[in-house]
Amino acid sequence: MPWWNGRTLPTVDNSVGKVDNSAIGRIFNHSGPIIGLFAKQPVPGQVKTRLTPPLSAEQACQLYQIALQEMVTRLRAAGLPIVICCSGQRDWFSEVFPGLPLLVQAGDDLGARLSNAVQALFAAGAGPVLMAGSDSPDLPVPLIEEVLVQLQEKDVAIIPCQDGGYAVVGMRQSTTELFDEIPWSTSGVMAATRQRSQQLGLSCHETEYWDDMDEFADLQRLVARSPESETARYIVSELNDLF
């Protein structure tokens, strides 16, 4: 049975965005590299909406849950501490990922949320800081290791995605201006980030491209590329009639 075990999902409580993250220094103190994983509480109709249709809202939600769990497992395999930067009810994340520190996303747009999370993690003593999305469940650990190696000399290291975004951005210092004036949720994210990095005088390394799963074609490539992944197995077993 899939890890989500058919649980009934609660409604997202948007008020958690008002939680004061200044307390993270009291619950989490870490010196060295860390990964902040951006994640939403899986609620039908609120995650992977670009996949509906052909998926139903419930199927897209289950897909997101499985991919999120697999992403956590993969990041743990990289041997780095993880902080989940969560959007939704904290209790849901505490139940599903017991023992992992939680940092509530705060900000009016993705740039502000990334900026606030990066500042909080650096303030807690971590560094370098890597920010990852939850849409690349088969992300190769060697690419994450390449980011870490490059951050020994570079200011920024990024795993770009085929669709013009990125799967991971790593920073040696808290230069959060990197997230300003970026056209989030468009194919121009990576190009704008390159330009922003140049404007700020930041040295930047890019790994080879990887993939996320925003469109149906992305799911097809995931199954072909990583058939043994938990996410691919779910796609094949539950969504095969859509292919």
C-alpha positions, 0 to 999 in steps of 0.5 A, spaced: 500 500 500 502 506 498 505 510 504 499 515 504 495 509 506 489 513 503 488 518 509 483 523 509 486 530 508 485 536 512 483 543 509 489 547 509 489 553 514 492 559 511 493 562 518 500 558 519 503 563 514 503 568 520 507 564 524 513 567 527 519 563 524 524 567 529 523 561 534 527 556 529 533 558 532 531 555 539 528 548 535 534 547 530 541 549 531 546 546 525 553 548 523 554 546 516 550 545 509 543 544 510 537 543 505 530 546 505 525 543 502 519 547 500 512 543 500 505 544 500 500 540 504 497 535 499 490 537 498 486 535 492 485 541 488 491 545 491 497 541 488 499 539 481 493 543 478 497 543 471 496 536 471 488 536 472 486 534 467 487 529 465 488 527 472 483 528 477 484 532 483 484 526 488 489 523 483 494 529 482 494 530 490 496 522 491 501 523 486 504 529 489 504 526 496 508 520 493 513 524 490 514 529 496 515 523 500 520 520 495 524 527 495 525 527 502 527 520 502 532 522 496 535 528 500 536 524 506 540 519 502 545 525 500 547 525 507 544 532 509 540 535 514 533 537 512 528 542 514 521 542 511 519 549 509 511 548 509 505 551 507 499 548 510 497 545 517 504 544 521 500 538 524 500 534 518 507 535 516 509 533 524 505 527 523 508 525 516 515 527 517 516 526 525 523 528 527 524 533 521 524 540 523 519 545 520 519 552 518 513 555 516 513 559 509 512 566 510 511 571 504 506 574 499 510 570 493 515 565 492 521 570 492 519 572 499 518 566 501 525 563 499 528 569 501 525 569 508 527 561 509 534 562 507 535 568 512 532 563 517 536 557 516 543 562 515 541 565 522 540 558 525 547 557 523 547 553 517 551 554 511 551 553 505 544 553 504 540 549 499 533 550 497 529 544 493 522 543 490 518 537 491 517 536 484 523 532 482 522 525 486 528 522 482 533 527 483 540 524 482 544 525 489 550 526 485 547 532 482 546 535 489 553 533 491 556 537 485 552 543 488 555 542 495 562 541 491 561 548 487 559 552 493 566 551 496 568 556 491 562 559 487 557 564 491 551 560 487 550 553 485 543 551 481 540 544 478 536 547 472 530 544 470 528 543 462 522 547 463 526 553 464 526 553 472 530 550 477 530 544 482 535 546 487 538 553 488 544 553 493 547 559 496 554 560 500 552 566 503 545 569 505 544 573 498 537 573 498 536 579 493 537 573 488 530 572 488 528 579 487 524 580 480 524 573 478 518 571 474 516 565 478 511 560 475 514 561 468 519 558 463 523 564 464 525 563 472 532 560 470 534 566 465 532 571 470 536 568 475 542 568 471 541 575 469 540 577 477 546 573 479 550 577 474 547 583 476 549 582 483 556 580 481 555 573 484 559 567 481 554 561 479 555 554 477 549 550 473 549 542 473 546 538 468 539 539 467 534 535 470 526 535 470 520 536 474 513 534 473 508 540 472 506 537 465 503 530 463 509 529 458 514 530 465 510 524 468 511 520 461 519 522 461 519 520 469 516 513 468 521 512 462 527 515 466 526 512 473 521 506 472 523 503 479 522 510 483 516 510 487 513 515 484 513 512 477 510 506 480 504 509 482 504 513 475 504 506 472 499 502 477 494 508 478 494 512 471 497 507 466 490 508 462 492 515 461 498 514 457 
